[in-house]
Amino acid sequence: MTDAAKLVGNWNYPTQVRFGAGRIRELAAACRQLGMKRPLLVTDMGLKSLPIVADAIRANEAEGVPTGLFGEVRGNPVGKNLTDGVAAFKAGGHDGVIAFGGGSALDTGKTVAFMSAQDRPWLDFADYETCMKAARTAALPPVVTVPTTSGTGSEVGRAAVFTDEASKTKKIIFHPAMMPKIVIDDPALTVGLPSEITAATGMDAFAHCLEALCTDFYHPMADGIAAEGIRLVKVFLPAACGDGKNLEARAQMMCAASMGATAFQKGLGSIHALSHPVGSLYDTHHGLTNAVFMPYVLVFNRRAIEEKTARLAAYLGLKAASFTAFLDWVIELRQAIGIPHTLEALGIPLNDMARLADMAAVDPCAPENPVKMGPAEMRKVLDAAAAGRL
């Protein structure tokens, strides 16, 4: 039984989302609604030269919304990507941002808008207290987000992650004013994504929902969203991986991604705490790294999450309402969509485990894990993931 004194929380769900195939046609109208006359479209290095970006800019210009382009964002964005984006925003006289792409582009676009109004270095805002007290938010340029993958859910989020190149650590910038004003969730933009990217990003959405559900903070609305997001992953991620043109599967996975980020305002945990240092040191795909760590963290957390995962297993219609049935399904799902079982596939040297454990233990997501984990506990999970031992 839960202590009633712990049933306390502050909850927010304010984002306007335009969802559906073909809604990208409303991009110019969304910009005009927010008063943008010359937005900057921020995207990643892989997308910047593709027709999907050129078409969006051309359509905006045809409707009287001239749009600039900043496409120098890495897959794991670094501080320089952010500062260069802010410089491009100011140099072009832009008045709003279209964050267009996967999680890296969405994070960078949102933060370019946020940082364009600040007079302090970006790393100052990685400190939560400083960000809340020192951030200038009175006249931030508006942001429209357009996701082209179904994973991070950054399109509805108030946070962004960047690697500090000097310290080789991932830093999180969070502020409620970073929330995008309008989201255009058009699943047609994700049709044709390669199966391996669909799998990795989809498992990222899964990890967000799962860790949100498992963390202890009291937020029953987030719990409900997380559980339904996991059900959508169960039904539609294998379908999206198997047939990239399955628009229903693409649409439902786009829902699951936004649901994951909506739910994880409740918190995350050690799947992310372990993934962050691996990504910052070895530039691995974040969703794929989360997927590799997932079953090992579940096993470590079992004593704290057994009841929750049993309820979840029942909701998902698994063969038994138990932690074991849920874990078995996670492993089966990973096998079905091609997720590797161990860290070997990520290229992590075994002699770096102590360093990774120390970094994971101080990651901002570590305190949200349902079981306390210091360096020794992180090392235990790392060793298990390296050996494939559950």
C-alpha positions as CSV (number, residue, x, y, z in Angstrom):
1,M,0.0,0.0,0.0
2,T,1.3,3.5,-0.9
3,D,1.8,6.1,1.8
4,A,-0.8,8.8,1.1
5,A,1.8,11.5,1.9
6,K,3.7,10.4,-1.3
7,L,0.6,11.0,-3.6
8,V,1.7,14.4,-4.6
9,G,2.7,15.8,-8.1
10,N,2.6,18.7,-10.5
11,W,1.3,17.7,-14.0
12,N,1.3,19.5,-17.3
13,Y,0.0,18.4,-20.8
14,P,-0.2,21.7,-22.9
15,T,1.2,20.8,-26.3
16,Q,-0.9,21.5,-29.5
17,V,-0.4,18.5,-31.9
18,R,-1.6,18.3,-35.5
19,F,-1.6,14.6,-36.2
20,G,-2.1,12.7,-39.4
21,A,-0.7,11.8,-42.7
22,G,-0.3,14.8,-45.0
23,R,-0.4,17.4,-42.2
24,I,3.1,18.6,-43.3
25,R,1.0,20.7,-45.7
26,E,0.1,22.9,-42.7
27,L,3.6,23.9,-41.9
28,A,3.4,27.4,-43.3
29,A,0.0,28.0,-41.7
30,A,1.5,26.9,-38.3
31,C,4.4,29.3,-38.7
32,R,2.0,32.1,-39.6
33,Q,-0.2,31.2,-36.6
34,L,2.8,31.8,-34.3
35,G,3.7,35.1,-36.0
36,M,6.8,33.7,-37.8
37,K,7.8,35.7,-40.9
38,R,11.2,34.2,-41.4
39,P,11.8,30.9,-39.6
40,L,15.0,28.9,-39.5
41,L,14.6,25.2,-40.3
42,V,17.0,23.2,-38.1
43,T,17.8,19.7,-39.2
44,D,20.6,17.1,-39.1
45,M,23.5,16.4,-41.5
46,G,21.8,13.3,-42.9
47,L,18.5,15.1,-43.8
48,K,19.7,18.5,-44.9
49,S,20.2,17.6,-48.6
50,L,17.3,15.3,-49.0
51,P,14.1,16.2,-50.8
52,I,12.0,16.0,-47.7
53,V,13.7,19.2,-46.4
54,A,13.8,20.9,-49.7
55,D,10.1,20.3,-50.2
56,A,9.2,21.7,-46.9
57,I,11.2,24.9,-47.5
58,R,9.9,25.2,-51.0
59,A,6.3,24.8,-49.8
60,N,6.8,27.5,-47.1
61,E,8.3,29.9,-49.6
62,A,5.4,29.3,-52.0
63,E,3.0,30.4,-49.2
64,G,5.0,33.6,-48.4
65,V,7.0,32.2,-45.5
66,P,10.7,32.4,-46.5
67,T,12.7,29.8,-44.5
68,G,16.4,29.5,-43.8
69,L,18.3,26.3,-43.3
70,F,20.7,25.1,-40.6
71,G,21.7,21.5,-41.2
72,E,24.9,21.0,-39.2
73,V,23.5,18.8,-36.4
74,R,25.2,15.5,-35.6
75,G,23.4,12.3,-34.7
76,N,24.5,12.8,-31.1
77,P,24.5,16.7,-31.0
78,V,27.4,18.5,-29.4
79,G,27.6,22.0,-27.9
80,K,29.1,23.4,-31.1
81,N,26.1,22.3,-33.1
82,L,24.0,24.4,-30.7
83,T,26.2,27.5,-30.6
84,D,26.5,27.4,-34.4
85,G,22.8,27.1,-34.7
86,V,22.3,30.2,-32.5
87,A,24.8,32.1,-34.6
88,A,22.9,31.2,-37.8
89,F,19.6,32.1,-36.2
90,K,20.8,35.6,-35.3
91,A,22.8,36.2,-38.5
92,G,19.7,35.4,-40.6
93,G,17.4,37.7,-38.7
94,H,15.1,34.8,-38.0
95,D,12.0,35.0,-35.7
96,G,11.2,31.4,-35.1
97,V,12.4,27.8,-35.5
98,I,11.2,24.8,-37.3
99,A,12.9,21.8,-35.7
100,F,12.7,19.1,-38.4
101,G,14.0,15.6,-38.1
102,G,14.9,13.0,-35.5
103,G,15.7,13.6,-31.9
104,S,19.0,15.4,-32.5
105,A,17.5,18.0,-34.8
106,L,14.4,18.5,-32.6
107,D,16.6,18.9,-29.5
108,T,18.9,21.3,-31.3
109,G,16.1,23.4,-32.9
110,K,14.2,23.8,-29.6
111,T,17.4,24.9,-27.8
112,V,18.5,27.2,-30.6
113,A,15.3,29.1,-30.0
114,F,15.8,29.1,-26.2
115,M,19.5,30.1,-26.3
116,S,18.9,32.9,-28.8
117,A,17.5,34.9,-26.0
118,Q,20.2,34.1,-23.4
119,D,23.4,36.0,-22.5
120,R,25.2,33.1,-20.8
121,P,27.0,30.0,-22.1
122,W,24.9,27.0,-22.9
123,L,26.6,24.9,-20.2
124,D,25.3,27.2,-17.5
125,F,21.8,26.0,-18.4
126,A,22.7,22.4,-17.9
127,D,22.4,23.2,-14.2
128,Y,18.7,23.0,-13.4
129,E,18.7,25.6,-10.7
130,T,20.6,28.1,-12.8
131,C,18.3,27.4,-15.8
132,M,15.2,28.0,-13.8
133,K,16.5,31.2,-12.2
134,A,18.6,32.8,-14.9
135,A,16.9,31.9,-18.1
136,R,15.3,34.8,-20.1
137,T,11.9,33.6,-21.2
138,A,9.9,36.7,-21.8
139,A,10.4,36.9,-25.6
140,L,11.5,33.5,-26.8
141,P,11.0,32.8,-30.5
142,P,8.3,30.2,-31.1
143,V,9.1,26.6,-32.2
144,V,7.3,24.2,-34.5
145,T,8.5,20.6,-34.3
146,V,8.3,18.2,-37.2
147,P,9.5,14.7,-36.3
148,T,10.7,12.4,-39.1
149,T,11.4,9.4,-36.8
150,S,9.3,7.8,-34.1
151,G,11.6,7.5,-31.1
152,T,12.7,10.4,-28.8
153,G,9.3,12.2,-28.6
154,S,11.4,15.4,-28.4
155,E,8.6,17.1,-30.4
156,V,6.5,17.4,-27.3
157,G,9.3,17.7,-24.7
158,R,10.8,20.5,-22.6
159,A,14.3,19.1,-22.5
160,A,17.3,18.6,-24.8
161,V,20.5,16.6,-24.6
162,F,23.9,17.7,-25.8
163,T,27.4,16.3,-25.4
164,D,30.0,18.6,-23.9
165,E,33.0,17.9,-26.0
166,A,35.5,19.0,-23.4
167,S,34.2,16.6,-20.6
168,K,32.8,13.9,-23.0
169,T,29.5,13.9,-21.0
170,K,25.9,14.4,-22.0
171,K,24.2,17.4,-20.5
172,I,20.5,18.0,-20.2
173,I,18.9,21.4,-20.6
174,F,15.4,21.6,-19.3
175,H,13.0,24.5,-19.1
176,P,9.2,24.6,-19.5
177,A,9.6,27.5,-21.9
178,M,11.4,25.1,-24.3
179,M,8.0,23.4,-25.0
180,P,7.2,23.7,-28.7
181,K,4.1,25.7,-29.6
182,I,2.9,23.4,-32.4
183,V,3.8,19.9,-33.3
184,I,3.2,18.5,-36.8
185,D,3.1,14.7,-36.4
186,D,2.9,13.4,-40.0
187,P,3.5,9.7,-40.1
188,A,4.0,9.8,-43.9
189,L,7.3,11.5,-43.3
190,T,8.6,8.3,-41.6
191,V,7.6,5.9,-44.4
192,G,10.6,4.3,-45.9
193,L,12.9,4.6,-42.9
194,P,15.2,1.6,-42.9
195,S,14.2,-1.3,-40.7
196,E,17.2,-0.9,-38.4
197,I,16.5,2.8,-37.7
198,T,12.8,2.0,-37.2
199,A,13.7,-0.6,-34.7
200,A,16.2,1.5,-32.8
201,T,14.0,4.6,-32.6
202,G,11.0,2.5,-31.7
203,M,12.9,0.9,-28.8
204,D,13.7,4.4,-27.7
205,A,10.0,5.2,-27.5
206,F,9.5,1.9,-25.6
207,A,12.3,2.8,-23.1
208,H,10.8,6.1,-22.4
209,C,7.4,4.6,-21.7
210,L,8.9,1.8,-19.6
211,E,11.2,3.9,-17.4
212,A,8.4,6.4,-16.9
213,L,6.1,3.7,-15.7
214,C,8.7,2.1,-13.4
215,T,10.1,5.2,-11.7
216,D,8.5,6.0,-8.3
217,F,7.3,9.5,-8.7
218,Y,3.5,9.7,-8.4
219,H,1.9,10.5,-11.7
220,P,-1.0,8.2,-12.6
221,M,-1.8,10.0,-15.8
222,A,1.7,9.5,-17.0
223,D,1.4,5.8,-16.0
224,G,-1.6,5.4,-18.1
225,I,0.0,7.0,-21.1
226,A,3.1,4.9,-20.7
227,A,1.2,1.7,-20.5
228,E,-0.8,2.4,-23.7
229,G,2.4,3.6,-25.4
230,I,4.0,0.2,-24.7
231,R,0.9,-1.6,-26.0
232,L,1.3,0.3,-29.3
233,V,4.9,-0.7,-29.5
234,K,4.0,-4.3,-28.9
235,V,1.5,-4.3,-31.8
236,F,3.0,-1.9,-34.3
237,L,6.8,-1.9,-34.0
238,P,7.3,-5.3,-35.5
239,A,4.8,-4.3,-38.2
240,A,6.6,-1.1,-39.0
241,C,10.0,-2.9,-39.1
242,G,8.6,-5.6,-41.4
243,D,6.9,-3.2,-43.8
244,G,8.2,0.3,-44.0
245,K,5.2,1.4,-46.0
246,N,2.6,0.3,-43.4
247,L,1.2,3.7,-42.7
248,E,-1.0,2.6,-39.8
249,A,2.0,1.1,-38.1
250,R,4.0,4.2,-38.8
251,A,1.2,6.4,-37.4
252,Q,0.8,4.3,-34.2
253,M,4.5,4.3,-33.6
254,M,4.6,8.1,-34.0
255,C,1.9,8.2,-31.3
256,A,4.0,6.0,-29.1
257,A,7.0,8.2,-29.4
258,S,5.1,11.4,-28.4
259,M,3.4,9.4,-25.6
260,G,6.8,8.3,-24.3
261,A,8.1,11.8,-24.0
262,T,4.8,13.0,-22.5
263,A,5.0,10.2,-19.9
264,F,8.7,10.7,-19.0
265,Q,8.1,14.1,-17.5
266,K,7.5,11.7,-14.6
267,G,11.1,10.5,-14.8
268,L,13.4,8.0,-16.4
269,G,16.1,5.7,-14.8
270,S,19.2,3.7,-15.3
271,I,18.5,2.5,-18.9
272,H,19.1,6.2,-19.8
273,A,21.8,6.7,-17.2
274,L,23.8,3.9,-18.7
275,S,23.1,4.9,-22.3
276,H,24.2,8.5,-22.0
277,P,27.9,7.9,-21.2
278,V,28.1,5.2,-23.8
279,G,26.6,7.6,-26.4
280,S,28.9,10.5,-25.4
281,L,32.1,8.4,-25.5
282,Y,31.4,6.1,-28.5
283,D,28.7,8.0,-30.5
284,T,26.3,5.1,-30.4
285,H,22.7,5.5,-31.5
286,H,20.7,6.4,-28.4
287,G,17.7,4.2,-29.0
288,L,19.8,1.2,-29.9
289,T,21.9,1.6,-26.8
290,N,18.7,1.9,-24.6
291,A,17.4,-1.3,-26.3
292,V,20.6,-3.2,-25.5
293,F,20.5,-2.2,-21.8
294,M,16.8,-2.6,-21.3
295,P,16.5,-6.3,-20.1
296,Y,19.6,-6.0,-17.8
297,V,18.2,-3.0,-16.0
298,L,14.8,-4.7,-15.7
299,V,16.4,-7.7,-14.0
300,F,18.4,-5.4,-11.6
301,N,15.2,-3.5,-10.8
302,R,13.0,-6.5,-10.4
303,R,12.3,-6.3,-6.7
304,A,11.0,-2.7,-7.1
305,I,9.0,-3.2,-10.3
306,E,7.6,-6.7,-10.1
307,E,4.1,-5.7,-9.3
308,K,4.0,-2.9,-12.0
309,T,5.4,-5.2,-14.7
310,A,2.9,-7.9,-13.7
311,R,0.0,-5.5,-14.2
312,L,1.6,-4.3,-17.5
313,A,1.9,-7.9,-18.7
314,A,-1.8,-8.4,-18.0
315,Y,-2.7,-5.3,-19.9
316,L,-0.5,-6.4,-22.9
317,G,-2.2,-9.8,-23.0
318,L,0.9,-11.8,-22.4
319,K,0.9,-15.5,-21.6
320,A,1.1,-14.7,-17.8
321,A,0.7,-11.6,-15.6
322,S,4.2,-11.7,-14.3
323,F,7.6,-10.0,-14.4
324,T,9.0,-13.1,-16.1
325,A,6.5,-13.1,-18.9
326,F,7.2,-9.4,-19.5
327,L,10.9,-9.9,-19.6
328,D,10.5,-12.8,-21.9
329,W,8.5,-10.7,-24.3
330,V,11.1,-7.9,-24.2
331,I,13.8,-10.3,-25.3
332,E,11.5,-11.9,-28.0
333,L,10.7,-8.4,-29.3
334,R,14.4,-7.5,-29.5
335,Q,15.2,-10.7,-31.3
336,A,12.4,-10.2,-33.8
337,I,13.5,-6.7,-34.9
338,G,17.2,-7.3,-34.8
339,I,18.4,-5.7,-31.6
340,P,21.7,-7.1,-30.4
341,H,21.8,-8.8,-27.1
342,T,25.1,-7.6,-25.7
343,L,27.4,-4.5,-25.7
344,E,29.8,-6.1,-28.1
345,A,27.7,-4.9,-31.0
346,L,28.1,-1.3,-29.8
347,G,31.9,-1.6,-29.9
348,I,32.3,-0.9,-26.2
349,P,35.8,-2.0,-24.9
350,L,35.6,-4.1,-21.8
351,N,38.5,-2.1,-20.2
352,D,36.3,1.0,-20.1
353,M,33.6,-0.4,-17.8
354,A,34.8,1.3,-14.6
355,R,34.7,4.7,-16.3
356,L,31.3,4.1,-17.7
357,A,30.0,3.0,-14.3
358,D,31.3,6.1,-12.7
359,M,29.7,8.3,-15.3
360,A,26.4,6.5,-15.2
361,A,26.1,6.8,-11.5
362,V,26.2,10.6,-11.7
363,D,24.0,10.9,-14.7
364,P,20.9,13.1,-14.1
365,C,18.6,10.1,-14.8
366,A,20.3,7.8,-12.2
367,P,18.4,9.2,-9.1
368,E,15.1,8.5,-10.8
369,N,15.8,4.7,-11.1
370,P,13.5,2.7,-8.7
371,V,16.5,1.0,-7.1
372,K,19.4,3.1,-5.9
373,M,22.4,2.6,-8.1
374,G,26.0,3.8,-7.5
375,P,29.1,3.0,-9.4
376,A,29.2,-0.6,-8.1
377,E,25.6,-1.3,-9.2
378,M,26.1,0.3,-12.6
379,R,29.2,-1.8,-13.1
380,K,27.2,-4.9,-12.3
381,V,24.7,-4.1,-15.0
382,L,27.4,-3.2,-17.5
383,D,29.2,-6.5,-16.9
384,A,25.9,-8.4,-17.3
385,A,25.2,-6.6,-20.6
386,A,28.8,-7.3,-21.8
387,A,28.4,-11.0,-21.0
388,G,24.8,-11.4,-22.1
389,R,23.9,-12.6,-18.6
390,L,20.4,-12.1,-17.3
